[in-house]
Amino acid sequence: MENVAFLPSLGPTEMVIILVVLMLLIGAKKNAELARGIGKSMGEFKKAKNDFEKELLLGEKKPNKN
């Protein structure tokens, strides 16, 4: 795993421990909201990626008019 620029000395294990502690501090309600937001963002990202790939494929299939 690559080091994060602002956390160069932390390994993957330390990052997981920090995430677990943060999740415990934030609480269950906020964790659910955060997970829901991340899920929606990932869905939007995948949709945008698929739309972009479709446009690229359509662009390749269209013949040039030159």
Summary of the structure (lengths in Angstrom):
residues: 66
radius of gyration: 20.0
end to end distance: 47.7
largest distance: 62.6
contacts: 110
relative contact order: 0.06
helix: 74%
strand: 3%
